[in-house]
Amino acid sequence: MIFRGSIAHFPKVSTSPKDDIVYLHDGAIVVENGKITAIDDYKQIQQTFPSMPLTDYSGKLIVPGFIDSHTHFPQTEMIASYGEQLLAWLAEYTFPTELKFADKSYSEKMAGHFIQQLVRNGTTTALAFSTVHAHACNALFSAAAKRNMAMITGKVCMDRHCPEDLQDTPELAYQESKALIEKWHGKGRSLYAITPRFAPTSSDEQLQALGKLASEYPDVFIQTHLSENKDEIAWVSSLFPHCSNYLGVYQHYGLVRKRAVFGHCIHLQDEEWQALSSAGATVAFCPSSNLFLGSGLFDKQTADKYQVQQALASDVGAGTSFNLLRTYGEAYKVSQLKGQAIDPLQGLYMMTMGAAAALELDKDIGNLNPNTFADFVVLEPHFNSLSTLRINDTSDCADTLFALSIMGDERCINQTYIAGIAQLGTNKTVEEPVNAVA
């Protein structure tokens, strides 16, 4: 199948997205067996593949599928819950909601809702926290696998400072996580992430067990939280007096490395930035969540100074939208307050190629290069009368993306493709792909 439209992507890892974006005003990609086999100007593609069927998205913008590098699957239903800062918000909203996931059928139902929200908003890959329940993690992997969707998730590990019914033990965290790795990691498009919620909810013994697991499986991901809130940081200092700083806790237990993704990182010390850089770890920038919980403003300038890998993330449910374009819009506002404006091409990079490269997945996703999975999004610049007025024939790619990021929502997602299969119906409902991998 040929897909025609304006096309924008980053074919290589970049430190200057403005210079390295490839934009085809009238372009086309060729998709065969779930992967992209060619990309070029439409006239050239038409000459090379004269008899191939065409799906025409002229007037629309095709970009790689978005990668959400930090989100919470069980918090889908509690998005937009009022007030509180981090620690009180966890106690009042998060833990009570996650208790519901003890019910296996409930977990399966909510996994379906979560996947629906991702694809409606153009997200084709997510690095997602599950709950402490192994069956909830199984439910999310299964729901994603039905769509042949790249999903990175893991069972949350907590053995203290949370409701008793959400606690596991060091042994159980190790055993259940290991079993899930063996069942899912590298099977189809599923990938596993060792997932201590954050340092305060894991004992030294549990973190040691998870560090052991990480050493046994060096290619799995690690996801957790780091320096989101000042009260949280003080709490970590009191719980781990033998560690010099918050990141030092994770370093002590062997949890800082490539494919380790740390959410937030708002209040880091210079030595922590340097350690993240040296380890090749990644920071997930969660602007809407940081604003919503009053946690603080991410310092992108310092992250850039230390050459720390960065990716955008919704952090639903403290994050206020599944839409990563809107998330970039919030990142732009944060960066304006810091005097470090993030331009729209850099924003697109941070949710596509930049995220894929940070996760060491850029051979498969994050761009529209031949031999990558055909995960892409069709953006509709004219989704209402105001966007039609604002975005016109003189708008370039960057201006269109910026306007959509400030004004847009799921209405600007015309279609989401995962491995070449359309995920949205004409009325924007989510349809079961007819040939998804079970």
Secondary structure by P-SEA (a helix, b strand, c coil): cccccbbbbbccccccccccbbbbccbbbbbccccccccccaaaaaaacccccccccccbbbbcccccccccccccccccccccccaaaaaccaaaaaaacccaaaaaaaaaaaaaaaaaaccccccccccccaaaaaaaaaaaaaaccccccccbbbcccccccccccaaaaaaaaaaaaaaccccccbbbbbcccccccccaaaaaaaaaaaaacccbbbbbcccccaaaaaaaaaaccccccaaaaaaaaccccccbbbcccccccaaaaaaaaaabbbbbbbaaaaaaaccccccaaaaaaaccbbbbbccccccccccaaaaaaaaaaaaaaacccccaaaaaaaacaaaaaaacccccccccccccccbbbbbbccccaaaaaaccccccaaaaaaaaaacccccccccccccccccccccccccccccccc
